[in-house]
Structures are given as structure tokens and as C-alpha cells.
Amino acid sequence: MASLDNKQLLNLIRYAPVVVVFVFALAVSFIAIHNHRELASQSIKNLREELILQRKETIRSEVHQVYKHLMLEKSQIESDLKEKAKQRVYEAYSIANYIYAQNIDKSKEEISQLIIEALRPARFFNERGYFFIINDDGNTVLNGQNAYLENQNTWYIQDSAGNFIMRDMLEVTKNNDEGFLRWRFKKPDSVDNREFDKVGYIKKFEPYNWSIATGEYVSDYESDVKQELLKGFSDYEYGDDGYFFVLDSLSGTLLAQHDNDFLGLDFIIGEKIPKALFLDFKSIISNGGGYVRYSKPLTLSGEVVLEQENYVKEVKEWNWIIATGFSLKAFERHLSLKEAQLATLNQKSLVYLVALAFVALFFLTVTSLFVGGLIARRFEMFQSRIKDDFQELNNTKNNMEYMALHDALTGLPNRVLMLRHIKENIEKSEASKEMLAVLFVDLDNFKNVNDLYGHHVGDLLLASVSQRFTTLVHDDCCVFRFGGDEFVFCFTKLSRKKDAEEKVKLVQASMMAPIFIEGKTLYLGCSIGVSLYPDDSRNADALIRQADTVLYKSKSEKKGKLYSTVIISVFKWREKCWFNRSWLLLLIVVDLRCITSLK
């Protein structure tokens, strides 16, 4: 009996460690797998929230960029109309000069008739535009639309304000030989006597003392521009599945949409959207714009729907609502696939660990010491692999957090981190009784660089500017990329408004030096809007909005000034190829220096 007890004790000593190690290794493996699943589940949850937030920010940014583009188009309507009217008059002038030079041996009456017949059928501005010619006495030589007015005197024609229209026109050619015109006149198809603004151009034809002119109603030209923009929305895309639609903000009528619309099956342009949805849109745009979530029907019966997240904003000047969005279901499919892949991986890991445990048990029965050592090494190997999995998952999470808070092109913090930073520094400034300045910086004429050299050079330029801006900040100060060619500075520890002015000068001075990119020398200015804490607001969002508003007003006040005309003229010459690339680069350098000096 005692011998049997010793044998049992020997077996216990021989196999007990093996069993303990095996059970412990198995338990550790299961715990590690469970923890891994918990962490993976939490990471997927965080990933879902971050991706949806990023996508919402993307559609908001797209809407605001399109809105700014529309405002730019509206602000340039009259200047574009002037340039086109001038171009048409120059064409008519060239035709008249050519006919005059080719028929110099003929009488004045014959040459005049040839010129008149050549210009009479000319039509432009969607068939509304035509040429008219008056002589120095106010007599109509040619009226391309109303031939019955020819040979009649227009010297005493007045508008509703009592201005003598033809006298004012002839005064332009008398003093300067040519120039732009602006007058008010009744539309031909108008049922009342209401007058509308017209813009045109007039030029002196010296051989016969004629004045050749044309003009167009600003409202009609603006209507053409709006129609072209609406057509453009049907083809406009961004990202993989980003599209826009446009509504009439007064009636809810659909004005434009992409083929893959967001509003529902078989919904066509000219129809009104559902009243409830329209009221939701109106409520949101009354606060300046925002997000609207609604269900889009996928079948005629409406039984199958798709959840849509949209961002809407009103273009008050044209009574438009512009919007874009994305499908929430697309995110769910993507995330469900990731979850299934992770579950499969965990299952394989579990099977692998169990198989190894049984193999280890087999070797432990052969030799306790050898198998014990083997189990220890295998356990360390398992532990190392689990640690690597944890490290890889943590690194992936950190990288995604960094990507969510920083701009991919410049490496600067983005607007998400910007808002957090400004809020934190407002609290610090409040505690230290100091001022804080938010500078909203927009690069002037950045679009011209993209147009001339391509977006690759534009991206390199943004990266170079970002490096310059980074050298201007220290301590709690920071610079962020707001989007496109817009940057935001946050300067802290200011004791007076003069300090903020010095920061503005510092930013402007940083842009004075030329930027060298791929053998090109670029000069670039910037416009800056500033808001101060606590003078302008104690809220981070409000400070950013006020700085943006100041910037927008600043850029609006610049429109139509001398430097704008210089840049427009350079690009008009470029389109006609009247000089080579080296001259174009030289002119752009001169223009940009003019802009800097004007500022």
C-alpha cells in the first residue's frame, strides 16, 4: 500500500506540473482572446463614430466650398459681362476696319452700307445681343435689332431718371475714344414701363466719326449664368459617391440634381419635394445651414428606404438651397464586413491555441522536463504574439486618431483639433486675464497657381506655405489648415490689441518672400480676418466665424479694384496666346507685387 502511494506521488509530481501548465496556458489564451475581442469591438465602435464624423465634415466642407464658388460667380457677373461686351465691340471694330481698308477706293456710302450689312446679323448673349452705331450728332446709323430706328435721331432719349442716354454714350467716345457704359432701359418684351440696368461698351470708329456699341441687361446675363451653374450640378461629383442637388428655397422645387440623386426614385427636375422634408430644410437653413437626416425611398411603394445624412445651406441671393449627403447604410456594410473578418480571425486563433495545447500535452507526457521547457517557450511565444497583436491594434488606432486630427497634405492640425485647441486656450486666457487672437488667413489668387501650373504645384505651394506658417507659432500658439487655401492661427498670451496687429504683420511679412517650387518663383499674398477674445466673443465657434466674416468682407471690398483688373487682363491675354509663357510668368509676378502694394 505504501509502495502504491509512492507511485501515485511520483505520478503526481511528474504530471501535476504538466497539467497545471497546460490548464494555465489554456486559460491565459482564452482570456487573451476575450480581451482581444473586447478591444476590437471598442475600436470598431470608435472607428464608426470617427468615420461618420469625418464624412459629415466632408459634406459640410463641400457645401461651403460650392457656396463660396457661387458667391464668386455672382460677384464677377458684371465684370464678366463688361469684358464680353468689350470683346464683341472690338470684333465689330475689326470688321469695320477691315471692310474700310479693303474698299478704300469706294465711296463713303458704299463702304458704310457694307459695314452695316456685315454687322447687322451679328447676335450673341443667347441671341439677345446686337450691335448699334450712332454718329456724333446722335443719329442711329445701325440698330441690329430694330432697323426702323436707323436714320433717326436719339439725342433726346431719356431714362426714367432724366438722363440723356445717347449723349452720355457719345461723351465717353468724345473724351476717351472708348469705354464701358451703364444705363437703364425698358426690355423689349416688358409689359410695363419698368427699366432695367444695362452694361455695355462703346468705341470710336474714326474714319466716319461713328461710335460702335453693344450692351446687355445685367439681369438677363445673370439668369444665363445661373442656368449654366444649374447644368453644372448635374455633372459635378466629388469623392467616390458625392453629388449635389439644388432646390428653390421659396417653393421646394428641384432645380438640379445628379443622375444618382439623394431625394428618391424617379424624382425629376421641376417637381416639388415632400412638404415635410422641405419644412425640415427651411428650418435648418434659417440658422445658416446644417445637417438633415431623412429616409430616401428606393421603391415606388416606399416600403424600402435608405437613411441619408445631408448638409443643406441657402444661397439667399438666388433663393437656392444647395445640399449634398451620404448613405448611412454604406458605412454599416463596410463596418459589418470588418467585424466579420475580425471574428473569423479570433476563431482561427482559438483553434490554433487549442491544437498547440494538445501537442504540448503529448510532449509533456514523454518527458516532464523537456515538455515543461517546451511549454514555457511556447507560452512565451504565444504571449509575444498576443502582445504584437495588441501593439499593432494600438498603432492602427493611434494612426487613425492622428489622421482624423491632422491635414494629410500639410501635416497641420485640422479644424477638429483647431476647435479643441481654441477652447482650451480660451479657458487659459480667462484664467490669466490675457487676450487671444484668431486669424483667418486666405491665400490670394491661389486658384491662378493651380490654373497655370496644375494642382501638383498648388499642393507643393500649400505645403511650403504651411512650413512658413509653422515657424511663426510657439508655446500655446498654433496654426491649422481650415481647408483649401485657408489657414487659421491662434495666438495666445496677448496683453493688448496692438499685439494682435503685430501678429497680423508677422503673418503678412512671412508671405513677402518669393516661394521657389520646381524651378518656379511664385509671389503670393494673403487676406486676413481677425477676431479677439474677449472683445469679439468668448466662444470658440463665434471667434472663428467672426474672423471668417471679416476675411470675407475684406476680400469682397477688394473686388473691382485695380489689381483685379490687371490679373483679369493677364489671363485674357493668356487665353488668346498673344505672348509666350515667360512673359506670362513675368506679368503674374508684377501683378502679385501690385496686389501686395495695394494692400
C-alpha positions in Angstrom: 0.0 0.0 0.0 2.9 2.3 0.9 4.6 1.4 -2.4 1.4 2.3 -4.3 1.2 5.6 -2.5 4.8 6.4 -3.6 4.0 5.6 -7.1 0.9 7.8 -7.0 3.0 10.6 -5.5 5.6 10.1 -8.2 2.9 10.3 -10.9 1.5 13.4 -9.2 4.9 15.0 -9.2 5.5 14.0 -12.8 2.2 15.0 -14.3 0.8 17.7 -12.0 3.1 20.4 -13.3 2.2 19.4 -16.8 -1.5 19.6 -16.1 -1.1 22.9 -14.2 1.0 24.5 -17.0 -1.4 23.2 -19.7 -4.5 24.5 -17.9 -2.9 27.8 -17.1 -1.7 28.3 -20.7 -5.2 27.4 -22.0 -6.8 29.8 -19.5 -4.4 32.6 -20.4 -5.1 32.0 -24.1 -8.8 32.2 -23.6 -8.5 35.4 -21.5 -6.3 37.0 -24.1 -8.7 36.2 -26.9 -11.6 37.6 -24.9 -9.7 40.8 -24.2 -8.7 41.0 -27.8 -12.3 40.7 -28.8 -13.4 43.4 -26.3 -10.7 45.8 -27.6 -11.5 45.1 -31.2 -15.2 45.7 -30.5 -14.5 49.0 -28.8 -12.1 50.1 -31.6 -14.7 49.3 -34.2 -17.2 51.4 -32.3 -14.8 54.4 -32.1 -13.9 53.9 -35.8 -17.6 54.1 -36.7 -18.1 57.3 -34.9 -14.9 58.9 -36.3 -15.7 57.8 -39.9 -19.2 59.3 -39.7 -17.9 62.5 -38.2 -15.3 62.7 -40.9 -17.9 62.1 -43.6 -20.2 64.7 -42.1 -17.4 67.2 -42.0 -16.5 66.4 -45.7 -20.1 67.1 -46.9 -20.2 70.3 -44.9 -16.9 71.5 -46.3 -18.0 70.6 -49.9 -21.2 72.6 -49.5 -19.4 75.7 -48.1 -16.8 75.5 -50.9 -19.6 75.3 -53.5 -21.3 78.2 -51.8 -18.2 80.3 -52.0 -17.8 79.4 -55.6 -21.4 80.6 -56.3 -20.8 83.8 -54.5 -17.6 84.4 -56.5 -19.6 83.7 -59.7 -22.2 86.2 -58.7 -19.7 88.9 -57.8 -18.0 88.5 -61.2 -21.2 88.6 -63.3 -21.0 92.3 -64.1 -17.2 92.3 -64.7 -17.5 89.3 -67.0 -20.4 90.9 -68.9 -18.3 94.0 -69.4 -15.4 92.1 -70.7 -17.6 90.1 -73.1 -19.3 93.3 -74.4 -15.9 94.9 -74.9 -14.6 91.8 -76.8 -17.7 92.0 -79.1 -17.3 95.7 -79.8 -13.6 95.1 -80.7 -14.7 92.3 -83.1 -17.1 94.7 -84.7 -14.5 97.4 -84.8 -12.0 95.0 -86.5 -14.7 94.0 -89.1 -15.4 97.7 -89.9 -11.7 98.5 -90.2 -11.1 95.5 -92.5 -14.0 96.4 -94.8 -12.9 100.1 -94.8 -9.3 99.1 -95.7 -10.3 96.6 -98.4 -12.7 99.1 -100.1 -10.8 102.3 -99.8 -11.4 103.1 -103.4 -15.2 103.1 -103.0 -17.5 105.9 -101.8 -18.4 106.5 -98.1 -22.0 105.5 -98.8 -20.9 102.2 -100.3 -18.4 101.4 -97.5 -20.9 102.4 -94.9 -23.5 100.0 -96.4 -21.0 97.1 -96.5 -20.1 97.7 -92.8 -23.8 97.9 -91.7 -24.8 94.8 -93.6 -21.8 92.9 -92.1 -22.7 93.8 -88.5 -26.5 93.7 -88.7 -27.0 89.9 -88.4 -24.5 89.5 -85.6 -26.1 88.0 -82.5 -24.7 87.0 -79.1 -25.7 86.8 -75.4 -28.1 83.9 -76.3 -29.4 85.8 -79.3 -30.3 88.9 -77.3 -27.1 90.9 -78.1 -26.7 93.0 -81.2 -24.6 96.0 -82.4 -25.7 99.6 -82.8 -23.9 102.5 -84.3 -24.5 106.2 -83.7 -22.8 109.2 -85.2 -21.6 112.3 -83.3 -25.0 114.1 -83.9 -26.9 111.3 -82.2 -28.3 109.8 -85.4 -28.7 106.0 -85.5 -26.6 104.5 -88.3 -27.3 100.9 -87.4 -29.6 99.1 -84.9 -29.1 95.3 -85.3 -32.4 94.5 -83.6 -34.7 97.4 -84.6 -33.9 98.5 -88.2 -36.8 101.0 -88.1 -34.7 103.2 -85.7 -32.0 103.7 -88.2 -31.5 107.2 -89.6 -33.5 108.5 -86.6 -32.1 111.0 -84.0 -31.7 109.7 -80.5 -30.2 112.8 -79.0 -33.2 113.5 -76.7 -33.9 109.9 -75.5 -34.0 109.8 -71.7 -34.4 107.2 -69.0 -36.8 107.4 -66.0 -34.2 109.4 -64.0 -33.9 112.1 -66.7 -30.5 111.0 -68.1 -29.9 111.5 -71.8 -28.7 108.1 -72.8 -27.1 108.7 -76.2 -25.5 111.9 -75.0 -23.8 110.1 -72.1 -22.6 107.4 -74.6 -21.1 109.9 -77.0 -19.5 111.7 -74.1 -17.5 108.5 -73.4 -16.1 108.3 -77.0 -15.6 112.1 -77.1 -13.3 112.1 -74.1 -11.6 108.6 -74.3 -12.5 107.2 -77.7 -13.8 104.1 -75.9 -15.1 102.9 -72.6 -17.7 101.0 -70.6 -21.4 102.0 -70.4 -24.1 101.7 -67.8 -27.7 102.8 -68.4 -31.3 101.9 -67.7 -33.7 100.9 -70.4 -37.0 99.1 -70.8 -36.9 95.5 -72.0 -38.4 94.9 -75.5 -40.8 92.2 -74.2 -41.7 94.1 -71.0 -45.4 94.7 -70.4 -44.8 97.7 -68.1 -42.6 100.7 -68.2 -40.1 99.3 -65.7 -36.5 99.9 -66.6 -33.6 97.5 -66.0 -29.8 98.0 -65.7 -27.8 97.5 -68.9 -24.0 97.2 -69.2 -22.1 97.7 -72.4 -19.1 99.0 -74.3 -18.6 101.7 -76.9 -15.7 102.5 -79.2 -15.0 105.3 -81.7 -14.7 104.4 -85.4 -12.6 107.4 -86.6 -13.0 107.3 -90.4 -16.7 108.2 -90.2 -16.9 109.6 -86.6 -19.1 106.6 -85.7 -19.5 105.1 -82.2 -19.9 101.3 -82.3 -21.5 99.9 -79.2 -23.4 97.0 -77.7 -25.0 96.2 -74.3 -26.9 93.6 -72.3 -29.3 93.6 -69.4 -27.5 92.5 -66.2 -30.5 90.5 -65.0 -30.6 88.5 -68.3 -26.9 87.8 -68.2 -27.2 86.7 -64.5 -30.1 84.4 -65.4 -27.8 82.8 -68.1 -25.1 82.3 -65.5 -27.5 80.7 -63.1 -28.7 78.3 -65.7 -25.2 77.3 -66.6 -24.4 76.7 -63.0 -27.5 74.5 -62.5 -26.5 72.5 -65.5 -23.1 72.0 -64.0 -24.6 70.5 -60.8 -25.8 67.5 -62.9 -22.2 66.5 -63.7 -20.5 67.7 -60.5 -19.0 64.9 -58.4 -16.6 64.6 -55.6 -15.0 61.6 -53.9 -16.4 58.2 -54.7 -20.1 58.9 -54.4 -20.5 62.7 -53.7 -23.2 64.5 -55.6 -25.2 67.8 -55.2 -28.8 68.8 -55.7 -30.4 72.3 -55.7 -33.8 73.4 -54.6 -35.9 76.5 -54.9 -35.9 77.9 -51.3 -39.3 79.5 -51.9 -41.3 76.6 -53.4 -39.2 73.5 -52.7 -39.0 72.8 -56.5 -36.0 70.7 -57.6 -33.8 72.8 -59.8 -30.8 70.5 -60.4 -29.5 67.1 -59.3 -27.0 64.4 -60.3 -28.2 61.3 -62.0 -27.7 59.4 -58.7 -29.9 61.7 -56.7 -30.4 61.7 -53.0 -34.1 62.5 -53.0 -35.8 59.3 -54.1 -36.7 57.1 -57.0 -37.9 58.8 -60.2 -37.8 62.2 -58.7 -37.2 64.7 -61.6 -36.2 68.3 -62.0 -39.2 70.6 -61.8 -41.1 68.6 -59.2 -41.5 69.7 -55.6 -40.1 67.7 -52.8 -42.3 66.4 -50.0 -43.6 69.2 -47.8 -42.4 67.7 -44.5 -38.9 67.4 -45.9 -39.0 70.9 -47.3 -40.0 72.3 -44.0 -37.1 70.5 -42.3 -34.8 72.1 -44.9 -36.3 75.5 -44.3 -35.8 75.2 -40.5 -32.2 74.2 -40.9 -31.2 77.0 -43.4 -32.9 79.6 -41.2 -30.0 79.0 -38.8 -27.3 79.3 -41.5 -27.3 75.7 -42.7 -26.8 72.3 -41.1 -27.4 68.5 -41.2 -30.7 66.9 -42.1 -31.4 63.1 -41.8 -34.2 61.6 -43.7 -35.3 58.3 -45.4 -35.0 58.1 -49.1 -37.5 55.6 -50.8 -35.8 53.0 -53.0 -39.1 51.5 -54.4 -42.2 53.1 -55.8 -44.2 51.7 -52.9 -41.9 53.3 -50.4 -41.5 50.1 -48.4 -37.8 50.0 -48.9 -35.9 53.1 -47.8 -32.4 54.3 -47.3 -31.2 56.5 -44.5 -29.5 59.7 -45.8 -27.4 62.2 -43.9 -27.5 65.6 -45.8 -25.9 69.0 -45.2 -28.0 72.0 -46.6 -27.3 75.7 -47.0 -29.2 78.6 -48.5 -27.9 80.8 -51.3 -30.1 83.8 -50.4 -29.1 85.9 -53.3 -30.6 83.4 -55.7 -33.2 81.7 -53.5 -31.5 78.4 -53.8 -30.9 75.6 -51.3 -27.7 73.6 -52.1 -27.2 70.2 -50.5 -25.2 67.0 -50.5 -25.1 63.9 -48.3 -24.2 60.3 -47.9 -25.9 56.9 -47.2 -25.5 55.6 -43.6 -26.2 52.0 -44.9 -22.9 52.1 -46.9 -21.0 52.7 -43.7 -22.8 49.8 -42.0 -22.0 47.4 -44.7 -18.3 48.3 -44.6 -18.1 48.0 -40.8 -20.1 44.7 -40.8 -17.5 43.3 -43.1 -14.7 44.3 -40.9 -16.4 42.8 -37.8 -16.9 39.5 -39.6 -13.2 39.4 -40.7 -12.2 40.1 -37.1 -14.5 37.3 -35.7 -13.1 34.8 -38.2 -9.5 35.7 -37.2 -10.4 35.3 -33.5 -11.9 31.9 -34.1 -8.8 30.7 -36.0 -6.6 32.0 -33.2 -8.6 30.0 -30.7 -8.4 26.7 -32.7 -4.7 27.3 -33.2 -4.1 27.8 -29.5 -6.1 24.6 -28.5 -4.3 22.5 -31.0 -0.9 23.7 -29.7 -2.1 22.9 -26.2 -2.8 19.3 -27.0 0.5 18.9 -28.8 2.3 20.4 -25.8 0.5 17.9 -23.5 1.7 15.0 -25.7 5.3 16.1 -25.4 4.9 16.7 -21.7 3.9 13.1 -21.2 7.1 11.9 -22.9 9.4 13.9 -20.7 8.4 16.3 -18.0 11.4 18.5 -18.1 11.6 18.7 -21.8 7.9 19.3 -22.3 7.9 21.7 -19.4 10.5 23.8 -21.0 8.8 23.5 -24.4 5.5 24.6 -22.9 7.3 27.6 -21.3 8.9 28.6 -24.6 5.6 28.1 -26.4 3.7 30.1 -23.8 6.3 32.9 -24.2 5.8 32.7 -27.9 2.1 32.9 -27.6 2.4 35.8 -25.2 4.7 37.6 -27.6 2.3 37.2 -30.5 -0.6 38.4 -28.4 1.4 41.4 -27.4 2.3 42.1 -31.1 -1.4 41.9 -31.9 -2.2 44.4 -29.2 0.6 46.7 -30.3 -0.5 46.6 -33.9 -4.1 47.3 -33.0 -3.0 50.2 -30.8 -0.7 51.6 -33.5 -3.6 51.4 -36.0 -5.8 53.3 -33.6 -3.2 56.0 -32.9 -2.6 56.4 -36.7 -6.3 56.8 -37.3 -6.6 59.3 -34.5 -3.8 61.3 -36.0 -5.3 61.2 -39.5 -8.6 62.3 -38.0 -7.0 65.4 -36.4 -4.4 66.4 -39.0 -4.4 67.5 -42.6 -2.9 64.9 -45.0 -1.3 67.3 -47.3 0.4 69.8 -44.9 0.6 67.8 -41.7 -1.0 70.7 -39.9 -3.8 70.2 -37.3 -7.2 70.3 -38.9 -10.4 72.1 -37.9 -11.4 69.4 -35.4 -8.3 69.8 -33.4 -8.4 73.6 -34.1 -11.7 74.0 -32.2 -10.5 71.9 -29.3 -7.3 73.9 -29.1 -9.0 77.3 -29.2 -11.5 76.3 -26.5 -8.6 75.1 -24.2 -6.7 78.4 -24.7 -9.9 80.5 -24.1 -10.0 78.8 -20.7 -6.3 79.6 -20.1 -6.7 83.2 -21.3 -9.7 83.6 -19.0 -7.7 82.4 -16.0 -4.7 84.6 -16.9 -6.8 87.6 -17.9 -5.0 87.8 -21.2 -6.3 88.2 -24.8 -6.4 85.7 -27.5 -6.5 86.3 -31.3 -7.9 84.1 -34.1 -6.5 84.9 -37.5 -8.4 83.6 -40.6 -5.9 83.6 -43.5 -6.8 83.1 -47.2 -4.1 82.9 -49.9 -4.8 85.5 -52.6 -5.0 84.2 -56.2 -4.2 80.6 -55.2 -6.5 79.4 -58.0 -4.3 81.2 -60.5 -1.4 79.0 -59.5 -3.5 75.8 -60.0 -4.7 77.1 -63.4 -1.2 77.9 -64.6 0.9 75.1 -63.2 -1.6 72.4 -62.2 -2.8 71.1 -58.8 0.5 69.3 -58.1 2.4 72.7 -57.9 -0.6 74.0 -55.9 -0.2 71.2 -53.4 3.5 71.9 -53.1 2.8 75.6 -52.6 0.4 74.8 -49.8 2.9 72.6 -48.1 5.6 75.3 -48.4 3.3 78.0 -47.0 2.4 75.7 -44.2 6.1 75.3 -43.3 6.4 79.1 -43.2 3.4 79.5 -41.0 4.7 76.8 -38.6 7.8 78.9 -37.9 5.5 81.7 -36.7 4.0 79.9 -33.8 5.4 78.7 -30.4 4.3 77.8 -26.9 0.5 77.6 -26.9 0.1 79.3 -30.3 -0.8 77.1 -33.2 -1.7 77.2 -36.9 -4.3 75.0 -38.6 -5.3 74.2 -42.1 -9.0 75.1 -42.3 -9.5 73.8 -45.9 -8.4 74.6 -49.4 -6.1 77.6 -49.3 -7.5 78.8 -45.9 -5.5 78.7 -42.6 -6.3 79.7 -39.1 -3.8 81.0 -36.5 -4.5 81.0 -32.7 -2.2 83.5 -30.9 -2.3 83.4 -27.1 -0.9 85.5 -24.2 -1.7 88.8 -25.8 -1.9 91.8 -23.5 -3.4 94.4 -25.9 -4.9 94.7 -29.4 -1.6 96.1 -30.6 -0.1 92.6 -30.1 -2.7 91.1 -32.4 -1.8 93.7 -35.0 1.8 92.7 -34.7 0.8 89.1 -35.3 -1.1 90.1 -38.4 2.0 91.9 -39.7 4.1 88.9 -38.9 1.9 86.6 -41.0 1.8 89.1 -43.9 5.6 89.5 -43.7 6.1 85.8 -44.0 4.4 85.9 -47.4 6.5 88.7 -48.8 9.4 86.5 -49.8 9.1 84.5 -53.0 8.4 80.8 -52.9 10.5 78.5 -55.1 8.8 75.4 -56.4 10.2 73.1 -59.1 12.2 75.9 -60.7 9.3 78.4 -60.5 9.4 81.6 -58.5 6.0 82.4 -57.0 4.8 85.5 -55.2 1.7 85.1 -53.2 -0.2 87.5 -50.9 -2.9 86.7 -48.3 -6.0 88.2 -46.9 -6.6 88.1 -43.1 -9.6 88.3 -40.9 -9.1 88.8 -37.1 -11.3 88.3 -34.1 -10.2 88.8 -30.5 -11.1 87.1 -27.2 -12.8 88.5 -25.1 -13.6 91.7 -27.1 -15.4 89.9 -30.0 -16.7 86.8 -28.3 -16.0 84.3 -25.6 -17.0 81.3 -27.7 -14.5 79.5 -30.0 -17.0 78.9 -32.8 -18.1 82.5 -32.8 -14.5 83.7 -32.9 -13.8 81.5 -35.9 -17.0 82.6 -37.7 -16.3 86.3 -37.0 -12.7 86.0 -38.3 -14.1 84.3 -41.4 -16.7 87.0 -41.8 -14.1 89.8 -41.6 -12.0 87.9 -44.1 -14.9 87.5 -46.5 -15.9 91.2 -46.2 -12.2 92.2 -46.7 -12.0 90.1 -49.9 -15.4 91.4 -51.1 -14.2 95.1 -50.7 -11.2 94.3 -52.9 -13.3 93.2 -55.9 -13.3 95.5 -58.9 -10.1 97.4 -57.8 -7.0 98.0 -60.0 -5.1 94.8 -59.1 -8.1 92.7 -60.0 -8.3 94.3 -63.4 -4.6 93.7 -64.0 -4.9 90.0 -63.2 -8.0 89.5 -65.3 -6.3 91.2 -68.3 -3.3 88.9 -67.9 -5.4 85.8 -68.1 -7.5 87.1 -71.0 -4.2 87.6 -72.9 -3.1 84.2 -72.0 -6.3 82.6 -73.4 -5.6 84.3 -76.8 -1.9 83.2 -76.7 -0.6 86.7 -77.6 2.6 86.1 -75.7 4.8 83.3 -74.6 5.0 81.6 -71.2 8.0 83.6 -69.9 6.1 86.9 -70.4 3.1 85.4 -68.7 5.2 84.5 -65.6 6.7 88.0 -65.6 3.3 89.6 -65.7 2.0 87.5 -62.9 4.9 88.4 -60.7 4.3 92.1 -61.4 0.5 91.7 -60.8 1.1 89.9 -57.5 3.5 92.7 -56.4 0.9 95.2 -57.3 -1.6 93.4 -55.1 0.9 93.5 -52.2 1.5 97.2 -52.6 -2.3 97.9 -52.8 -3.0 96.1 -49.7 
